């Protein structure tokens, strides 16, 4: 087999501590990047670029934020939808009221606002844990959405309560002919508004998600990630060896909420174009939680695998129903069948493989490395 690490010697510490120490893994990731950044935009149609790939990337980012909090730091949360809403509405207001700012700055500011709210609602984690902390974050979910429903300023007093993304380019006025980044004017893509194309939206989302995923991977491998895992495994022992629970828990709530806020901003500006609070309700929080459970707790890759499962399952059901069902299955039946499969898969992974799809992927790689004598 070609998947072998025999003969691949590491002569430096950076090489030994690389994210992908095996050459075949680096080749696979490089090929995946080429496919995602070149092949998909050139070959996929509008349906696959929008409701499939862009939605997959946004959900992956939200699941990544929740996975940092729950999978790596052990802090349960049911308020993911609320934190996504904070990022979405904050980004909308920055783009609407300060149009001079580039859209990527609006995204960062929206994520920063979500991080601040996450710190506020992460304070109960200093005294409570487990199920009680989940209930506290659930209260945050309801409170945040209630604020956005009843304070008209957040939606610019729109009578329908919708936050409609204004037309914006990625670099804004900074990349115009008279701006400080005038040399980047040719790549100042239109991201939101009627003139934005699905290809541009997909590529912008891909770049943002890839950079944040790389940042998350390096965080969990650093001292910061090790303190999160120490708090997760045994917070009392972690405090004894000098780790501050206050600093660590609030930090992970801030980072997790920032990722969720960025996902919410992308959900409105890049995927839907407009949204109300129903787009970030409790069902959305549970959906992101299901993604993490199916993909694998404490795994960066698991966030992407779980999101792919959630997004592609309805597509596969529709294809199967149209091929073998001859149109006999109604949309309501397919929706209920989708929920039944979700529940069954979650039960399966909780019982058989609690670490989700990411663990199955890891087991498959280990067997390939030992082939033809896998144990």
PyMOL commands that set and color helices and strands:
alter all, ss='L'
color gray80, all
select helices_A, chain A and resi 13-16+23-43+46-72+80-97+103-126+131-150+152-155+172-175+182-187+198-221+223-233+235-240+245-272+277-280+282-295+300-324+331-351+356-369
alter helices_A, ss='H'
color red, helices_A
select strands_A, chain A and resi 163-164+168-169+190-192+274-275
alter strands_A, ss='S'
color yellow, strands_A
deselect
rebuild
show_as cartoon
